[in-house]
């Protein structure tokens, strides 16, 4: 049977979630009052969530994720997971097939370099310039 986390660990986790809520809200250009109002929350209650002073339920966390246009995973861990996409070769364009074939012909160093560039460009396109999300070739 696992031991319950110590109160200090719980507080640290609440603070981290609150920080990610605040960062996500600011990226959308919203004030605390605007987001609280959009969620139907009392602004003081909203403020306690953002400051990590109030425990957050899964339902409220899901609502935050929806309003902030991020995943629950991001709010909990700080890591955005990308959905797995099944694409058949018939759904790709000739240009995409060209680049897939070229990528497959690269050696390990070349593929690693391309992975780094693609992850960086993806992060820029998503407005998350903080760095790579850690997805590497071995996970593809």
Backbone as CSV, one residue per row, in Angstrom:
resi,resn,N_x,N_y,N_z,CA_x,CA_y,CA_z,C_x,C_y,C_z
1,UNK,0.844,-1.179,0.000,0.000,0.000,0.000,0.888,1.241,0.000
2,UNK,0.610,2.191,-0.896,1.454,3.376,-0.993,1.081,4.392,0.076
3,UNK,2.079,5.126,0.491,1.909,6.153,1.497,1.372,7.429,0.861
4,UNK,0.515,8.141,1.555,-0.012,9.421,1.070,1.117,10.445,1.036
5,UNK,1.095,11.332,0.044,2.140,12.353,-0.025,2.117,13.262,1.201
6,UNK,3.280,13.716,1.589,3.383,14.639,2.716,2.744,15.972,2.346
7,UNK,2.233,16.710,3.340,1.602,18.000,3.054,2.491,18.947,2.239
8,UNK,3.793,18.938,2.469,4.696,19.813,1.712,4.698,19.440,0.232
9,UNK,4.628,18.138,-0.059,4.589,17.693,-1.454,3.281,18.109,-2.119
10,UNK,2.179,18.002,-1.389,0.884,18.416,-1.930,0.870,19.910,-2.220
11,UNK,1.410,20.693,-1.299,1.465,22.142,-1.507,2.315,22.473,-2.730
12,UNK,3.459,21.799,-2.846,4.332,22.044,-4.003,3.585,21.731,-5.299
13,UNK,2.849,20.615,-5.323,2.102,20.230,-6.519,1.008,21.256,-6.831
14,UNK,0.284,21.714,-5.811,-0.751,22.740,-6.027,-0.137,24.028,-6.557
15,UNK,1.028,24.401,-6.032,1.706,25.613,-6.509,2.111,25.481,-7.973
16,UNK,2.600,24.296,-8.358,3.001,24.065,-9.749,1.795,24.130,-10.685
17,UNK,0.687,23.524,-10.287,-0.530,23.575,-11.106,-1.001,25.022,-11.224
18,UNK,-1.018,25.735,-10.113,-1.420,27.147,-10.128,-0.542,27.976,-11.046
19,UNK,0.757,27.700,-11.016,1.686,28.425,-11.892,1.363,28.157,-13.364
20,UNK,1.109,26.887,-13.707,0.789,26.556,-15.098,-0.552,27.165,-15.524
21,UNK,-1.501,27.261,-14.598,-2.770,27.930,-14.898,-2.503,29.403,-15.201
22,UNK,-1.698,30.043,-14.363,-1.379,31.467,-14.536,-0.664,31.710,-15.869
23,UNK,0.343,30.888,-16.176,1.087,31.040,-17.432,0.156,30.873,-18.632
24,UNK,-0.699,29.854,-18.577,-1.627,29.593,-19.686,-2.625,30.738,-19.846
25,UNK,-3.119,31.251,-18.729,-4.069,32.378,-18.772,-3.413,33.598,-19.414
26,UNK,-2.193,33.886,-19.006,-1.495,35.053,-19.545,-1.206,34.900,-21.031
27,UNK,-0.913,33.659,-21.476,-0.680,33.431,-22.909,-1.924,33.764,-23.727
28,UNK,-3.091,33.585,-23.112,-4.338,33.917,-23.790,-4.719,35.385,-23.629
29,UNK,-3.917,36.128,-22.860,-4.175,37.552,-22.669,-5.370,37.836,-21.771
30,UNK,-5.663,36.920,-20.855,-6.813,37.088,-19.971,-6.373,37.527,-18.577
31,UNK,-7.231,38.281,-17.921,-7.011,38.612,-16.521,-7.614,37.506,-15.668
32,UNK,-7.244,37.491,-14.395,-7.853,36.528,-13.479,-9.368,36.720,-13.449
33,UNK,-9.800,37.962,-13.391,-11.229,38.260,-13.333,-11.955,37.741,-14.572
34,UNK,-11.365,37.950,-15.751,-12.003,37.501,-16.993,-12.157,35.980,-17.019
35,UNK,-11.092,35.255,-16.633,-11.169,33.797,-16.664,-12.118,33.287,-15.588
36,UNK,-12.073,33.871,-14.395,-12.992,33.462,-13.328,-14.431,33.655,-13.784
37,UNK,-14.705,34.793,-14.396,-16.050,35.098,-14.883,-16.475,34.094,-15.962
38,UNK,-15.563,33.786,-16.901,-15.869,32.842,-17.979,-16.144,31.435,-17.437
39,UNK,-15.530,31.112,-16.302,-15.712,29.794,-15.703,-16.844,29.764,-14.684
40,UNK,-17.411,30.934,-14.385,-18.470,30.998,-13.380,-17.948,30.832,-11.963
41,UNK,-16.684,31.208,-11.757,-16.070,31.104,-10.432,-16.017,32.467,-9.770
42,UNK,-16.092,32.470,-8.464,-15.857,33.680,-7.697,-14.389,34.063,-7.916
43,UNK,-14.083,35.321,-8.227,-12.682,35.711,-8.463,-11.738,35.360,-7.306
44,UNK,-12.223,35.437,-6.064,-11.369,35.089,-4.918,-11.055,33.596,-4.925
45,UNK,-12.036,32.773,-5.274,-11.808,31.328,-5.371,-10.815,31.045,-6.484
46,UNK,-11.021,31.698,-7.637,-10.093,31.522,-8.753,-8.677,31.867,-8.312
47,UNK,-8.517,32.985,-7.626,-7.208,33.436,-7.172,-6.547,32.390,-6.280
48,UNK,-7.322,31.740,-5.416,-6.763,30.700,-4.533,-6.274,29.497,-5.338
49,UNK,-6.976,29.159,-6.431,-6.488,28.074,-7.297,-5.142,28.445,-7.905
50,UNK,-5.059,29.653,-8.418,-3.839,30.087,-9.099,-2.666,30.212,-8.132
51,UNK,-2.941,30.557,-6.893,-1.886,30.681,-5.888,-1.555,29.348,-5.211
52,UNK,-2.298,28.297,-5.570,-2.051,26.991,-4.979,-2.559,26.868,-3.560
53,UNK,-3.468,27.748,-3.163,-3.995,27.735,-1.793,-5.271,26.913,-1.663
54,UNK,-5.758,26.386,-2.772,-7.005,25.645,-2.766,-6.809,24.366,-3.581
55,UNK,-7.187,23.222,-3.008,-7.114,21.959,-3.752,-8.068,22.024,-4.939
56,UNK,-7.673,21.391,-6.022,-8.456,21.452,-7.250,-9.009,20.068,-7.574
57,UNK,-10.296,20.008,-7.866,-10.907,18.727,-8.220,-10.621,18.416,-9.681
58,UNK,-10.800,17.160,-10.042,-10.577,16.764,-11.426,-11.539,17.491,-12.367
59,UNK,-12.779,17.678,-11.941,-13.759,18.387,-12.765,-13.346,19.819,-13.040
60,UNK,-12.880,20.508,-12.000,-12.427,21.898,-12.166,-11.165,21.927,-13.018
61,UNK,-10.265,20.968,-12.807,-9.037,20.897,-13.606,-9.374,20.725,-15.086
62,UNK,-10.346,19.855,-15.377,-10.769,19.644,-16.764,-11.365,20.919,-17.340
63,UNK,-12.107,21.649,-16.532,-12.706,22.905,-16.983,-11.615,23.940,-17.266
64,UNK,-10.605,24.011,-16.388,-9.474,24.907,-16.626,-8.795,24.548,-17.950
65,UNK,-8.540,23.256,-18.149,-7.862,22.808,-19.370,-8.651,23.232,-20.602
66,UNK,-9.955,23.057,-20.567,-10.800,23.438,-21.703,-10.738,24.940,-21.961
67,UNK,-10.899,25.730,-20.911,-10.905,27.190,-21.071,-9.533,27.734,-21.472
68,UNK,-8.474,27.083,-21.010,-7.118,27.559,-21.290,-6.532,26.950,-22.560
69,UNK,-7.288,26.030,-23.179,-6.857,25.387,-24.425,-5.545,24.628,-24.247
70,UNK,-5.445,23.907,-23.120,-4.299,23.044,-22.834,-4.853,21.695,-22.373
71,UNK,-3.979,20.715,-22.234,-4.433,19.408,-21.763,-4.382,19.353,-20.238
72,UNK,-5.154,18.437,-19.691,-5.095,18.192,-18.247,-3.682,17.739,-17.893
73,UNK,-3.099,16.927,-18.770,-1.736,16.444,-18.562,-0.770,17.611,-18.386
74,UNK,-0.918,18.644,-19.204,-0.035,19.810,-19.081,-0.226,20.474,-17.721
75,UNK,-1.471,20.670,-17.297,-1.702,21.325,-16.017,-1.139,20.504,-14.858
76,UNK,-1.223,19.189,-14.951,-0.721,18.328,-13.869,0.791,18.174,-13.874
77,UNK,1.374,18.019,-15.066,2.795,17.656,-15.138,3.689,18.697,-15.795
78,UNK,3.089,19.615,-16.531,3.885,20.574,-17.275,4.320,20.051,-18.631
79,UNK,3.927,18.818,-18.964,4.291,18.215,-20.247,3.045,18.047,-21.090
80,UNK,3.112,18.574,-22.274,1.980,18.460,-23.203,2.156,17.181,-23.997
81,UNK,1.161,16.330,-23.966,1.235,15.110,-24.750,0.548,15.344,-26.081
82,UNK,1.126,14.784,-27.096,0.551,14.906,-28.426,-0.282,13.673,-28.718
83,UNK,-1.462,13.862,-29.254,-2.281,12.688,-29.560,-1.638,11.853,-30.657
84,UNK,-1.789,10.552,-30.526,-1.304,9.667,-31.565,-2.213,9.812,-32.779
85,UNK,-1.631,9.967,-33.926,-2.401,10.142,-35.147,-2.060,9.002,-36.086
86,UNK,-3.070,8.260,-36.442,-2.892,7.189,-37.415,-3.145,7.790,-38.799
87,UNK,-2.134,7.755,-39.636,-2.267,8.303,-40.981,-1.855,7.223,-41.971
88,UNK,-2.738,6.951,-42.886,-2.367,5.996,-43.927,-1.623,6.764,-45.021
89,UNK,-0.861,6.066,-45.785,-0.070,6.696,-46.843,-0.972,7.399,-47.862
90,UNK,-2.215,6.940,-47.993,-3.123,7.587,-48.951,-3.601,8.942,-48.450
91,UNK,-3.432,9.212,-47.142,-3.846,10.493,-46.581,-2.735,11.536,-46.623
92,UNK,-1.568,11.154,-47.075,-0.461,12.091,-47.125,-0.358,12.707,-48.520
93,UNK,0.185,13.897,-48.545,0.387,14.567,-49.826,1.676,14.064,-50.458
94,UNK,1.853,14.280,-51.742,3.127,13.890,-52.366,4.324,14.553,-51.681
95,UNK,4.166,15.781,-51.272,5.257,16.489,-50.593,5.601,15.800,-49.258
96,UNK,4.567,15.408,-48.487,4.813,14.720,-47.222,5.513,13.391,-47.451
97,UNK,5.082,12.640,-48.463,5.723,11.352,-48.767,7.185,11.554,-49.168
98,UNK,7.455,12.611,-49.915,8.825,12.932,-50.328,9.714,13.113,-49.086
99,UNK,9.223,13.908,-48.115,10.026,14.171,-46.918,10.120,12.958,-46.003
100,UNK,9.083,12.155,-45.935,9.143,10.921,-45.147,10.219,10.002,-45.727
101,UNK,10.230,9.848,-47.036,11.236,8.987,-47.676,12.646,9.522,-47.458
102,UNK,12.815,10.830,-47.558,14.146,11.411,-47.323,14.574,11.215,-45.880
103,UNK,13.659,11.400,-44.943,13.958,11.222,-43.522,14.428,9.792,-43.258
104,UNK,13.741,8.834,-43.834,14.085,7.426,-43.625,15.468,7.076,-44.170
105,UNK,15.958,7.832,-45.119,17.278,7.561,-45.704,18.414,8.218,-44.922
106,UNK,18.073,9.068,-43.958,19.109,9.706,-43.142,19.698,8.710,-42.159
107,UNK,20.965,8.957,-41.774,21.548,8.134,-40.727,20.986,8.603,-39.376
108,UNK,21.390,7.933,-38.298,20.852,8.241,-36.967,21.109,9.703,-36.573
109,UNK,22.289,10.213,-36.869,22.615,11.601,-36.546,21.704,12.560,-37.301
110,UNK,21.483,12.296,-38.579,20.626,13.153,-39.386,19.188,13.128,-38.918
111,UNK,18.691,11.930,-38.563,17.319,11.828,-38.050,17.187,12.548,-36.715
112,UNK,18.195,12.434,-35.864,18.178,13.113,-34.574,18.134,14.631,-34.760
113,UNK,18.921,15.124,-35.703,18.926,16.557,-36.003,17.555,17.010,-36.506
114,UNK,16.963,16.228,-37.403,15.638,16.573,-37.926,14.586,16.533,-36.818
115,UNK,14.677,15.556,-35.907,13.751,15.483,-34.777,13.837,16.751,-33.932
116,UNK,15.059,17.196,-33.680,15.263,18.402,-32.881,14.652,19.618,-33.564
117,UNK,14.904,19.764,-34.853,14.360,20.894,-35.608,12.838,20.853,-35.629
118,UNK,12.274,19.676,-35.908,10.811,19.544,-35.957,10.175,19.853,-34.605
119,UNK,10.756,19.329,-33.519,10.212,19.616,-32.184,10.276,21.100,-31.878
120,UNK,11.386,21.733,-32.218,11.538,23.172,-31.981,10.501,23.962,-32.777
121,UNK,10.352,23.648,-34.038,9.378,24.356,-34.878,7.949,24.112,-34.411
122,UNK,7.676,22.881,-33.966,6.338,22.598,-33.442,6.068,23.439,-32.203
123,UNK,7.037,23.501,-31.292,6.874,24.306,-30.074,6.625,25.775,-30.431
124,UNK,7.361,26.299,-31.403,7.152,27.683,-31.828,5.745,27.883,-32.384
125,UNK,5.276,26.920,-33.175,3.953,27.049,-33.789,2.838,26.969,-32.755
126,UNK,3.117,26.324,-31.613,2.121,26.192,-30.554,2.237,27.304,-29.520
127,UNK,3.226,28.188,-29.717,3.422,29.281,-28.767,4.072,28.836,-27.471
128,UNK,4.717,27.682,-27.486,5.402,27.173,-26.297,6.882,27.080,-26.597
129,UNK,7.543,28.208,-26.583,8.948,28.281,-26.981,9.891,27.835,-25.883
130,UNK,9.358,27.232,-24.812,10.185,26.881,-23.673,11.132,25.734,-23.942
131,UNK,10.992,25.057,-25.065,11.922,23.981,-25.381,11.215,22.755,-25.880
132,UNK,11.993,21.739,-26.104,11.471,20.490,-26.645,10.560,19.809,-25.644
133,UNK,9.563,19.102,-26.156,8.676,18.367,-25.280,9.198,16.967,-24.982
134,UNK,10.410,16.682,-25.407,11.047,15.427,-25.065,10.700,14.267,-25.963
135,UNK,9.956,14.496,-27.009,9.604,13.394,-27.894,10.792,13.116,-28.800
136,UNK,11.198,11.903,-28.795,12.340,11.505,-29.621,11.960,10.412,-30.576
137,UNK,12.897,10.053,-31.414,12.671,9.059,-32.440,12.197,7.734,-31.853
138,UNK,12.731,7.386,-30.664,12.376,6.098,-30.078,10.906,6.025,-29.684
139,UNK,10.232,7.150,-29.555,8.827,7.167,-29.177,7.901,7.217,-30.382
140,UNK,8.452,7.340,-31.566,7.619,7.476,-32.770,7.317,6.126,-33.357
